[in-house]
Amino acid sequence: MQTMYFVSSYNFVKENEGWNYKVEGRYDTLDLARKAYHALLGNYIGNTAYGSVAVILTDSYGNIKEHEYWVAPVEPEPEEE
């Protein structure tokens, strides 16, 4: 059986304070999976719609090959005069 690779994401959406989670794609090679993994990181990290983002690259045996977790910076409250 050929090893397959999966890229998944878990995103906390600020607007509705809910979670989006899904397997973004299935890939035949680790190189293709890494390309998709890094593309997702580029799309999600810094996106103001999200409070936090986790992107995970796993293989079909359940091994985590790569993972990244990002939390949006919190804007300080303006000081009252």
N, C-alpha and C positions, 0 to 999 in steps of 0.2 A: 504494500500500500504506500502510495506517495504521500509525503508530508505536505500538508496544506498550511497556509498562513492566513490569519484573520486580523483585521484592524477594527477595533471597537472604540467607541467614544461615549463618555458620560459627561453631560453638560448641565450645570445649574443655570436656569434661565431667570434673570433678574425680574423681568416684566411680570411674570405670573408666579414667581417663586416655585417653579416646578423643575422637573428633570427631563431631559432628553437623553435617551440611551439607545444605542443600536450597534449592530455589527455593520461597519461601513463597507466592508468588502472582503472577498475571499481571493487568495492569490496562490499561484502554482509555485512561485519562487520567492525566496526571502528578499531578493533585490527589489522585485515589484512591490512586495508588501512594505518594505522600508520606504520606497518612494511615496506610496500612498500615506503611510504613517506621518512622514515629514510634511507632506502637503496639508494634511489635516491640522497638524500643529500650527502651520503657517496661517491657516484660516481661522482657527479658534483662539489662539493666544493673542491677547490684546483686543479682542472683539468686545466692545462695550455691552453687548447683549447678554454676556455671560458673567456670572460671579465666580465660577470655577469651571475648570475643564480637566478631564482625564482622558488621555489617549493611550491605548494599550495595543501592542503587537504580540499576538500569541501564535503558537503552532497548534496543529491538530492533536497534539498530545497534552495540551494544557500548559505548556511551558511559556512563561512570559519572556519574550525576547527583548523587548524594549517597552518602556513606559515613561510617561511624563505627566506631571500634575501641575496646574497653574491656578493661582488665585488672583483675581482682579485686585489691584490696589484700592484701598478705601480712601475716598476723598475726605479730608478733614472738614469738620463742621466750621462754618464761618463764625468768627468771634463776635459776640455782641458788644456794642459800644456802651 
